Amino acid sequence: MTKRAGKQNIEAFLPPAMIMHKTICVVAGLILPVLLIPVVRIFGFSEVFEEVAKVLVILFAILPIPGLRQKIVWTCVFALSFGVSESIFYLSEIIQSGDLGIFVLRLFTTMPMHIVTALIIFLFAQRGRKCLIIGVLIAIAIHLFYNFEILTLV
């Protein structure tokens, strides 16, 4: 049996809790933008609400996953699904504007931004609560920069 085959056998017997945590990462990434759109429309501050939502997923779904590499992978999966979902839900507004180029730009810039901010939150969360707050503030600052500098170009 090769080393790789042995690793696949171990993954086949993941405890149900680990399967649940990984499923939550994907589902949360797809659903959170939908849940946050009305909140952001009422209160504004999309950067704050989105980054705090990421904190909750990272704390309760990603940190319990064993292994640093797996945590990083699932943080990226979560953030990627978040970015794709958010772009799709803004698609109706983009179609009304008549410029699908905005969708393409948004799709290819939003996903990396969400991955970067989620990784920052994750890495700071690994170090404890005080560091987590710093990580969230950095992620919000990056998100603010993205919203005001990148999205105002279109």
C-alpha positions as CSV (number, residue, x, y, z in Angstrom):
1,M,0.0,0.0,0.0
2,T,1.4,3.4,-1.0
3,K,1.5,6.3,1.4
4,R,-1.1,8.1,-0.7
5,A,-3.5,5.1,-0.7
6,G,-3.1,4.9,3.1
7,K,-4.0,8.5,3.5
8,Q,-7.1,8.1,1.3
9,N,-8.2,5.2,3.5
10,I,-7.9,7.4,6.6
11,E,-10.0,10.2,5.0
12,A,-12.6,7.6,4.0
13,F,-13.3,7.1,7.7
14,L,-13.6,10.7,8.9
15,P,-15.7,11.1,11.9
16,P,-19.2,12.6,11.1
17,A,-18.2,15.8,12.9
18,M,-15.4,16.4,10.5
19,I,-17.6,15.8,7.5
20,M,-20.1,18.2,9.1
21,H,-17.5,20.9,9.6
22,K,-16.3,20.7,6.0
23,T,-19.9,20.7,4.7
24,I,-20.6,23.8,6.8
25,C,-17.6,25.5,5.2
26,V,-19.1,25.1,1.7
27,V,-22.8,25.7,2.6
28,A,-21.9,28.8,4.7
29,G,-19.9,30.2,1.9
30,L,-22.8,29.9,-0.5
31,I,-25.6,31.0,1.9
32,L,-24.0,33.8,4.0
33,P,-23.9,36.4,1.1
34,V,-27.7,35.8,0.6
35,L,-28.3,36.3,4.3
36,L,-26.1,39.4,4.6
37,I,-27.4,41.3,1.6
38,P,-30.6,42.5,3.4
39,V,-28.6,43.4,6.5
40,V,-26.0,45.3,4.5
41,R,-28.8,47.2,2.6
42,I,-30.4,48.3,5.9
43,F,-27.2,49.1,7.9
44,G,-24.4,49.4,5.4
45,F,-20.9,48.5,6.5
46,S,-20.7,45.4,4.3
47,E,-17.1,45.0,5.2
48,V,-17.8,44.6,8.9
49,F,-20.7,42.2,8.6
50,E,-19.0,40.0,6.0
51,E,-15.8,39.7,8.0
52,V,-17.6,39.0,11.3
53,A,-19.6,36.3,9.5
54,K,-16.3,34.8,8.3
55,V,-15.0,34.8,11.9
56,L,-18.0,32.7,13.0
57,V,-17.4,30.1,10.3
58,I,-13.7,30.0,11.0
59,L,-14.1,29.7,14.7
60,F,-16.9,27.1,14.7
61,A,-16.4,25.1,11.4
62,I,-12.7,25.5,10.4
63,L,-10.7,25.6,13.6
64,P,-12.1,22.2,14.8
65,I,-10.8,20.5,11.6
66,P,-7.5,18.6,12.4
67,G,-4.3,19.5,10.6
68,L,-3.1,23.0,9.6
69,R,-3.0,22.2,5.9
70,Q,-6.6,21.0,6.0
71,K,-7.7,24.1,7.9
72,I,-6.0,26.3,5.3
73,V,-7.6,24.4,2.4
74,W,-11.1,24.6,3.9
75,T,-10.6,28.3,4.7
76,C,-9.9,28.9,1.1
77,V,-12.8,26.7,0.0
78,F,-15.1,28.7,2.3
79,A,-13.9,32.0,1.0
80,L,-14.0,31.0,-2.6
81,S,-17.6,29.8,-2.3
82,F,-18.4,33.1,-0.4
83,G,-16.9,35.2,-3.3
84,V,-18.6,33.2,-6.0
85,S,-22.0,33.4,-4.3
86,E,-21.7,37.1,-3.6
87,S,-20.8,37.8,-7.2
88,I,-23.8,35.7,-8.4
89,F,-26.2,37.5,-6.1
90,Y,-25.0,40.9,-7.4
91,L,-25.4,39.7,-11.0
92,S,-29.0,41.0,-11.2
93,E,-27.8,44.5,-10.4
94,I,-25.0,44.1,-12.9
95,I,-27.4,42.9,-15.6
96,Q,-29.5,46.0,-15.0
97,S,-26.5,48.2,-15.6
98,G,-25.9,46.5,-18.9
99,D,-22.2,45.9,-18.4
100,L,-21.3,42.2,-17.9
101,G,-17.7,43.2,-17.9
102,I,-18.3,44.4,-14.3
103,F,-19.4,40.9,-13.4
104,V,-16.2,39.4,-14.8
105,L,-14.1,42.0,-13.0
106,R,-16.0,41.5,-9.8
107,L,-15.8,37.7,-10.1
108,F,-12.0,37.6,-10.6
109,T,-11.2,40.3,-8.0
110,T,-13.8,39.5,-5.3
111,M,-12.8,35.8,-4.8
112,P,-9.1,36.5,-4.2
113,M,-10.0,39.4,-1.8
114,H,-12.3,37.1,0.2
115,I,-9.6,34.4,0.3
116,V,-7.0,36.8,1.5
117,T,-9.2,38.3,4.2
118,A,-10.4,34.8,5.4
119,L,-6.8,33.6,5.6
120,I,-5.8,36.6,7.6
121,I,-8.6,36.0,10.0
122,F,-7.8,32.3,10.2
123,L,-4.1,32.9,10.8
124,F,-4.7,35.4,13.5
125,A,-7.4,33.2,15.1
126,Q,-4.8,30.5,15.4
127,R,-2.9,32.7,17.9
128,G,-5.8,33.5,20.3
129,R,-8.6,35.9,20.9
130,K,-6.6,39.1,21.1
131,C,-4.9,38.3,17.9
132,L,-8.2,37.4,16.3
133,I,-9.4,41.0,16.9
134,I,-6.3,42.3,15.2
135,G,-6.9,39.9,12.3
136,V,-10.5,41.0,11.9
137,L,-9.5,44.7,11.9
138,I,-6.9,44.0,9.2
139,A,-9.4,42.0,7.1
140,I,-12.0,44.8,7.4
141,A,-9.3,47.4,6.3
142,I,-8.4,45.3,3.3
143,H,-12.1,44.9,2.4
144,L,-12.7,48.6,2.8
145,F,-9.8,49.3,0.5
146,Y,-11.1,46.8,-2.0
147,N,-14.6,48.3,-2.0
148,F,-13.5,51.9,-2.2
149,E,-10.5,51.6,-4.6
150,I,-11.2,48.6,-6.8
151,L,-14.9,48.6,-7.1
152,T,-15.1,52.4,-7.7
153,L,-13.0,51.9,-10.8
154,V,-16.0,50.3,-12.5
